Amino acid sequence: MTTVHDFPEKSGSASNATAKVLSDRAEGEAYVASVCFKHGPPRLLGVELEFTVHYADEPARPLDPDDLATALGPHTPRTLRPDSPALPLPAGSPLSLEPGCQVEISAQPQTTLRHLDAVVSADLAHLETLLTARGLYLGDTGIDGHRAPARKLGTPRYAAMERRFAPMGDGGATMMCSTAGLQVCVDTGEAGELATRWAAVHALGPPLLATFANSRVHAGRDTGHASARWLGVMDTERARTRSAEPSRDPAGDWARRVLDTPLMVLPGHGWDAPDSLTFADWIDGRGEGAGLGRPTEDDLAYHLTTFFTPVRPQGYLEIRYLDAQPVARWLHPVALLAALLARPSTVDKVLELCEPVVGRWECAARFGLSDRAIAAVASEVVDLGCAELGMTGLPPETITEISEGVQSLVHGSRSHQS
């Protein structure tokens, strides 16, 4: 398992002189299936933590990128300072930035949740120390509660994305510049388990999105929605944000979808993609009018980075639907998900419990646990996950803390249901 950031930057074309040219659609689909779904025993667990960054004395003040770079020092990503050494944090986690200068820690995957906790906790503490010394702090919700979206990084990809999303409404700018998520990365599993695990991580989406939703206030305004963050993602571009459907062949279905999705950006070709040109069109030669040669595997690999689905396959499953949590509680949803996916029998139970609310993404984002059906399922899912926390290898006192924390979210919500 490796971590891949949402908005990787490349200075030139995604192709290179040695990259393999894709001769037909079947070859493209085979490539996608092979790199996005790697089989084997579930062994590794990773997490990517995004946070908005604010001034301690004035949270609504627009963030000056120079202040952030000064605080981060040698850890400053090269998207902000091209000459930075971009050192990982002391426990090994790379640091990156989203377009609005949200910071992201991408922890190296670990074989146990206890080890992951140690790595992330150490790197988060170091990051907080750096920021505090410069009068900055990490936000504790999934969206910027104080400031309107404003792109701070001037990279070509982000500029092209901004141009592409602008005619579609505010969702693109909100997703790029105001949101912060907590992404849990789990192994795909054995080939025979793939369809079930794929279905389960999607089925868990609405109840867990609602359980951990905390992004109601954006730019000083009460949106009225439990997760304005996830609504912003959904409002960006449906072709690259909509959830996958349950499938007996997730790899094949995903590969077909990838090839049938329009290109978003084109590094090395002016960055702005021709309207409605899909990757399959490009393979078939229909990009020649736009001056595009034949695409390569590198081009297809880059295209894969332009999907922002609730679950994104990258050789492992990147679960993307959770709002960022306060620093002290980042482990709660990670441990709960790890417990719910630890055993095939638990995965089967997850599918059974979640069946009444499968696919109710928008409802979960708008109403959260005030929706009775979602709240009822969330309560059962949390009870199941807490009963399985012993499978995570965490210390008993940590298990108790997590169990009490997540139980309070769902059981404390009953008095607020509509």
C-alpha positions in Angstrom: 0.0 0.0 0.0 1.2 3.5 -0.9 -0.4 6.8 -0.4 -1.4 9.0 -3.3 -2.4 12.6 -2.9 -5.6 14.0 -4.4 -3.9 16.7 -6.4 -0.5 15.6 -7.5 1.5 18.0 -9.6 3.7 17.3 -12.6 5.7 20.0 -14.4 5.3 18.5 -17.8 3.4 15.9 -19.7 2.2 12.8 -17.9 3.9 10.8 -20.6 7.6 10.1 -21.1 9.6 8.7 -23.9 9.6 5.1 -22.5 6.0 4.9 -21.4 3.9 2.2 -23.1 1.4 3.5 -25.7 -2.1 2.1 -25.3 -3.2 0.4 -28.5 -6.8 -0.1 -27.7 -9.5 0.1 -25.1 -9.0 -3.5 -23.8 -5.4 -2.7 -23.0 -6.4 0.4 -21.1 -9.1 -1.4 -19.1 -6.6 -4.2 -18.2 -4.1 -1.6 -17.0 -6.7 0.1 -14.7 -7.9 -3.2 -13.3 -4.4 -4.3 -12.5 -3.1 -1.2 -10.8 -6.3 -0.3 -8.9 -7.2 -3.7 -7.5 -4.3 -5.7 -6.1 -5.2 -8.9 -4.2 -3.7 -10.4 -1.1 -4.5 -10.9 2.6 -5.6 -7.7 4.3 -2.5 -6.7 6.1 -1.8 -2.9 6.0 -3.7 0.1 7.2 -3.1 3.8 6.4 -4.6 7.1 6.9 -4.5 10.6 5.3 -5.4 13.5 7.5 -6.4 16.9 6.1 -6.8 20.1 8.2 -7.6 23.7 7.5 -5.1 26.1 9.0 -6.0 29.2 10.9 -4.5 32.1 12.8 -5.0 31.6 16.5 -5.9 35.2 17.2 -8.1 35.7 14.1 -9.4 32.4 12.6 -11.3 34.2 9.8 -8.2 36.0 8.6 -7.1 34.8 5.1 -4.0 32.5 5.5 -0.8 33.9 4.1 1.1 31.1 2.4 4.4 32.7 3.4 3.4 32.4 7.1 2.6 28.7 6.6 5.9 28.0 4.8 7.8 29.7 7.6 6.0 27.6 10.1 6.6 24.3 8.2 10.2 25.1 7.5 12.0 22.1 5.8 8.7 20.2 5.7 7.1 22.7 3.3 5.8 20.9 0.2 7.3 21.9 -3.1 3.9 22.9 -4.4 4.3 25.9 -2.1 8.1 26.3 -2.2 9.7 24.6 -5.2 13.2 24.8 -3.6 12.1 23.2 -0.3 13.7 19.9 0.8 10.2 18.8 1.6 11.3 16.5 4.4 8.8 14.1 5.8 7.7 14.6 9.4 9.9 12.9 12.1 7.9 9.7 12.2 8.0 9.4 8.4 4.8 10.9 7.2 5.0 13.0 4.0 3.3 16.4 4.2 1.3 17.9 1.3 -1.0 20.8 0.7 -4.4 21.2 -0.9 -5.2 24.2 -3.1 -6.4 26.3 -0.3 -3.3 25.5 1.8 -5.1 22.8 3.8 -2.3 20.6 5.2 -2.3 16.8 4.7 -0.4 14.2 6.6 -0.2 10.9 4.6 1.0 8.4 7.1 3.0 5.5 5.9 0.9 2.3 6.0 1.4 0.1 9.1 0.8 -3.6 9.8 -1.1 -2.8 13.1 -3.4 0.0 14.2 -1.3 0.4 17.3 1.8 1.2 15.1 -0.3 3.6 12.9 -1.5 5.4 16.0 2.1 5.9 17.3 3.3 7.2 13.9 0.4 9.6 13.3 0.2 10.8 16.9 4.0 11.7 16.8 3.8 13.5 13.5 0.6 15.4 14.4 2.2 16.5 17.6 5.3 17.8 15.7 3.1 19.6 13.2 1.0 21.2 15.9 4.2 22.4 17.6 5.5 24.0 14.4 2.2 25.8 13.7 1.7 26.9 17.3 5.1 28.6 17.3 4.0 30.8 14.5 0.5 31.6 15.9 -1.3 29.0 13.7 -3.5 26.0 14.5 -5.3 23.1 12.8 -9.0 23.3 12.2 -11.2 20.6 13.8 -14.0 20.3 11.2 -14.4 19.0 7.7 -14.8 22.5 6.2 -13.5 26.0 6.8 -16.0 27.4 9.2 -14.6 30.9 8.9 -13.4 31.7 5.4 -14.8 31.5 1.9 -12.9 29.3 -0.7 -9.7 30.9 -2.0 -7.0 29.1 -4.0 -3.6 29.7 -2.5 -1.4 27.5 -4.6 -0.6 28.7 -8.1 0.2 25.4 -9.7 -1.0 24.7 -13.3 -3.1 21.8 -12.3 -5.1 23.6 -9.7 -5.6 26.6 -12.0 -6.9 24.3 -14.7 -9.2 22.6 -12.2 -10.5 25.9 -11.1 -11.3 26.9 -14.7 -13.0 23.6 -15.3 -15.2 23.6 -12.2 -16.2 27.2 -12.2 -19.1 26.9 -14.8 -20.5 24.0 -12.7 -21.2 26.1 -9.6 -19.5 26.6 -6.2 -18.9 22.9 -5.4 -15.5 22.7 -7.1 -14.0 25.7 -5.4 -15.4 24.5 -2.0 -14.0 21.0 -2.5 -10.6 22.3 -3.6 -10.0 25.2 -1.2 -12.3 24.8 1.9 -12.7 21.1 2.7 -10.7 18.7 4.9 -11.2 15.0 5.0 -10.1 12.0 6.9 -9.2 9.1 4.5 -8.8 5.6 5.6 -6.7 3.2 3.4 -7.3 -0.5 3.7 -6.1 -3.5 1.6 -8.3 -4.8 -1.1 -8.2 -8.3 0.2 -8.1 -11.7 -1.5 -9.7 -11.9 -4.9 -12.6 -14.0 -3.6 -13.4 -11.3 -1.0 -13.1 -8.3 -3.3 -16.8 -7.9 -4.2 -17.9 -8.2 -0.6 -15.3 -5.8 0.8 -16.0 -3.3 -2.0 -19.7 -3.5 -1.2 -19.2 -3.1 2.5 -17.0 0.0 2.4 -19.6 1.6 0.2 -22.5 0.5 2.3 -20.9 1.9 5.4 -20.7 5.3 3.8 -24.0 6.9 4.6 -24.2 5.8 8.3 -20.5 6.6 9.0 -20.6 9.9 7.0 -23.6 10.9 9.1 -22.0 9.7 12.4 -18.8 11.7 11.9 -20.3 14.7 10.0 -19.2 18.0 11.5 -19.1 20.5 8.6 -22.3 22.4 9.0 -20.8 25.9 9.3 -18.9 27.2 6.3 -17.4 30.7 5.9 -19.3 31.9 9.0 -22.7 30.7 7.7 -24.8 27.8 9.0 -25.5 25.8 5.8 -28.1 23.7 7.5 -26.4 20.6 6.3 -24.6 18.0 8.5 -21.7 17.6 6.0 -21.4 20.7 3.8 -18.0 19.2 2.9 -19.4 16.1 1.3 -22.1 18.1 -0.5 -19.4 20.2 -2.0 -17.6 17.1 -3.3 -20.8 15.8 -4.8 -21.6 19.1 -6.4 -18.2 19.2 -8.3 -18.6 16.9 -11.3 -20.8 13.9 -11.1 -18.8 11.8 -13.5 -15.8 11.8 -11.1 -17.6 12.0 -7.7 -20.6 9.6 -7.8 -20.4 6.5 -5.8 -19.8 3.1 -7.5 -22.7 0.6 -7.5 -22.5 -2.9 -5.9 -20.9 -5.2 -8.4 -19.7 -8.8 -8.8 -16.8 -7.4 -10.9 -15.6 -4.2 -9.2 -12.3 -4.1 -11.1 -14.0 -4.5 -14.5 -16.7 -2.0 -13.8 -14.2 0.6 -12.4 -11.9 0.1 -15.5 -14.8 0.8 -17.8 -15.9 3.8 -15.9 -12.4 5.3 -15.9 -12.1 5.0 -19.6 -15.6 6.5 -20.2 -15.0 9.5 -18.0 -14.0 12.8 -19.6 -10.5 14.1 -19.2 -10.2 16.7 -16.5 -6.7 18.2 -17.0 -3.9 17.4 -19.5 -0.3 18.1 -18.2 2.0 18.9 -21.1 -0.9 19.9 -23.4 -1.8 23.3 -22.0 -3.6 21.7 -19.0 -7.2 22.4 -20.2 -8.8 19.2 -21.5 -11.0 19.3 -24.6 -14.7 19.3 -23.7 -16.2 15.8 -23.3 -13.2 13.9 -24.6 -13.1 10.7 -22.7 -10.0 8.6 -22.2 -11.5 5.9 -24.5 -11.9 8.6 -27.1 -8.3 9.5 -26.8 -7.2 5.9 -27.2 -9.4 5.7 -30.3 -7.6 8.7 -31.9 -10.3 11.3 -31.3 -7.8 13.6 -29.6 -5.8 14.3 -32.7 -7.8 17.4 -33.6 -6.7 18.8 -30.3 -3.1 18.1 -31.0 -2.9 15.0 -28.8 -0.8 12.1 -29.7 -1.7 8.5 -28.6 -2.0 8.1 -24.8 0.3 6.1 -22.7 0.0 4.2 -19.5 1.5 7.2 -17.7 -1.4 9.3 -19.1 -3.9 6.8 -17.8 -2.2 6.7 -14.4 -2.5 10.5 -14.3 -6.2 10.3 -15.3 -6.8 8.0 -12.3 -5.8 10.9 -10.0 -8.8 12.9 -11.1 -11.5 10.8 -9.4 -12.9 11.9 -6.1 -15.3 9.1 -5.4 -16.4 8.1 -1.9 -14.1 5.0 -2.2 -11.2 5.2 -4.6 -9.3 2.1 -5.6 -5.5 2.6 -5.8 -4.3 -0.9 -5.4 -5.9 -0.6 -2.0 -9.2 1.0 -1.0 -9.1 4.7 -0.1 -12.2 5.5 2.0 -12.8 9.2 1.4 -16.3 10.0 2.8 -15.4 11.1 6.3 -15.1 14.7 7.5 -11.9 15.6 9.2 -12.0 15.1 12.9 -10.5 17.1 15.8 -6.8 16.1 16.3 -7.5 14.3 19.5 -10.2 12.1 17.9 -8.7 11.2 14.5 -8.3 7.6 15.6 -12.0 7.0 16.4 -13.3 6.5 12.9 -10.1 4.8 11.8 -10.4 2.2 14.5 -14.1 1.7 14.0 -13.6 1.0 10.2 -10.7 -1.3 11.0 -12.8 -3.3 13.4 -15.8 -3.5 11.0 -13.6 -4.8 8.2 -11.4 -7.1 10.4 -13.2 -10.4 9.8 -15.3 -11.7 6.9 -18.2 -12.6 9.2 -18.2 -8.9 10.4 -18.2 -7.7 6.8 -21.2 -9.9 6.1 -23.0 -8.4 9.1 -22.1 -4.9 7.9 -23.9 -5.6 4.6 -26.9 -6.9 6.4 -27.2 -3.9 8.8 -26.5 -1.2 6.2 -28.9 -2.5 3.5 -31.8 -0.2 4.4 -29.7 3.0 3.7 -27.4 1.9 0.9 -26.8 4.7 -1.6 -28.3 7.4 0.6 -25.2 9.7 0.3 -27.0 13.0 -0.2 -29.5 12.3 2.6 -26.6 11.5 5.0 -24.8 14.6 4.1 -27.8 16.9 4.4 -29.5 15.5 7.5 -26.9 13.4 9.2 -28.2 11.6 12.2 -31.4 13.6 12.3 -32.6 11.2 9.6 -34.3 8.3 11.6 -33.4 5.5 9.2 -29.7 6.5 8.9 -29.5 7.1 12.7 -30.9 3.6 13.4 -28.4 2.0 11.1 -25.5 4.1 12.4 -26.3 3.0 15.9 -26.3 -0.7 15.0 -23.1 -0.2 13.0 -21.3 1.5 15.8 -22.5 -1.1 18.3 -21.1 -3.8 16.0 -17.8 -2.0 15.5 -17.3 -1.3 19.2 -17.9 -5.0 19.9 -15.1 -5.8 17.5 -12.5 -3.2 18.7 -10.6 -5.9 20.5 -9.6 -7.2 17.1 -7.6 -4.0 16.4 -4.8 -4.7 18.9 -5.2 -1.3 20.6 -4.7 -1.0 24.4 -7.8 -1.6 26.5 -7.8 2.1 27.7 -7.7 3.3 24.1 -10.5 0.9 23.1 -12.7 2.2 26.0 -12.0 5.8 25.0 -12.9 5.2 21.4 -16.0 3.2 22.2 -17.3 5.8 24.6 -16.6 8.5 22.1 -18.4 7.0 19.1 -21.2 5.6 21.1 -21.9 9.1 22.4 -22.2 10.4 18.8 -24.9 7.9 17.8 -26.8 7.4 21.0 -26.7 11.0 21.9 -28.3 11.9 18.6 -31.7 10.2 19.3 -33.2 13.2 21.0 -32.5 15.3 17.9 -34.0 13.0 15.3 -36.7 14.4 13.1 
